[in-house]
Amino acid sequence: MNKAPTILIVDDQPVNVRILQRKLEKEGMHVQTAGSGPEALAKVNEGKPDLILLDVLMPEMDGLEVCRRLRAMPDTGDIPVIFITAKDSRENKVEGLNAGGADYITKPIDLDETLARVNTQLRIRESHKKNLELLARLADARQSAAVGAITQGIAHNLNNLMGVVVGYVDLLKTAPDNAALVKRSSDLIDKAVKRMVKIVQQLSSIATDEKPHFINVPLDDSIESAIRRFVADYKVPASVHVVNPKPGMMIETNIETFEDVLGRLFINAWESYAESAPASQREIEIVVTPPGEDGILHLSVNDRGQGIDPEIEDHVFEPFISGKTAVGRGMGLTVARHGIRVMGGEIRLEKREGGGVSAHVTHPIAQPLRIG
């Protein structure tokens, strides 16, 4: 169960504090209060809140100065601050944002709007914390080269997606009573947040080298299951032709990882075709080559698509490298290669004569004996 967030309300008007406190506590949040700027700084030093609702106009020390002091300290600089102000001019809002505020609400306070803004900032803060934790895990794993690429990719992709979120939040502010605009903007915000979550999940999957659980399964069944999952998960009207000259082979593998790897190669093949290409013209096949004396199974996922972009040809397995322009793309081959390597195999891409690409996969038929 997630810990309830702590919200610090800072306002010299007790009635405003009580109204906000009741609303937030009703939503399951833990609320602290302060009646002045100095008291607020003292409360923050005692225990870091997750978010601060800060009145701008207060005696002794106004909210802008409080925010500046918080931003000047390393251990409080990342606490989101939502300003509460009676002034609705553009200059006042810009001044608050320049002081380090994450957002603002105007008096008289709309409690539902305030709750929505609080939840938005808490989600952004939580996503930021998870990304920092992920980067720490990657650093601990000493994946130096990957860390550099992943860090750059995280910054680029999440900054772009965060820009989408902030942009549509700002758009919502302009016409909160426009139901159609609110619905469309909310849907796009939700879509962007889900992409951010997917990026974090994909990065988490390559941040560990833990060996998965292996079992003996029929290769034919695993391939057919991977094809069904591919069509269902990616929602594409695709068909995959299977060429297996020796049906009935058994393979010791982790089913979940093996099927996920094949699914990522299938979607990579599907997306190699022009977007206008109908499903009937998107040829995808998987060819099985029985193992030799080395006990290594060879698979090839083949397409007749547009091939590998020469600009990314030497970097296709690096994180966030993609021939597509959509934000959040470029992790499929990275995750696939990591998954197959964890199981003792490998992936390489090769241009096909006549056009298209072959993704060559190797996988041991039997896993080496593990002791301990």
Buried (B, 14 or more C-beta within 10 A) or exposed (E): EEEBBBBBBBBBBEEBBEBBBEBBEEBEBBBBBBBBBBBBBEBBEEEBBBBBBBBBBBEEBBBBBBBEBBBEEEEBEEBBBBBBBEBEEEEBBEBBBEBBBBBBBBBEBEBEBBBBBBBBBBBBBEBBEBBEEBBEBBEEBEBEEBBEBBBEBBEEBBEEBBEBBBBBBEBBBEEEEEEEBBEBBBEBBEEBBEBBEEBBEBBBBBBEEEEBEBEEBEBBEBBBBBBEBBBEBBEBEBEBEEEBEEEEBBBBBBBEBBBBBBBBBBBBBBBBBEEEBEEEEBBBBBBBBEBEEEEBBBBBBBBBBBBBEEEEEEEBBBBBBBBEEEBBBBBBBBBBBBBBBBBBBEBEBEEBEEEBBBBBBBBBBBBEEEEE
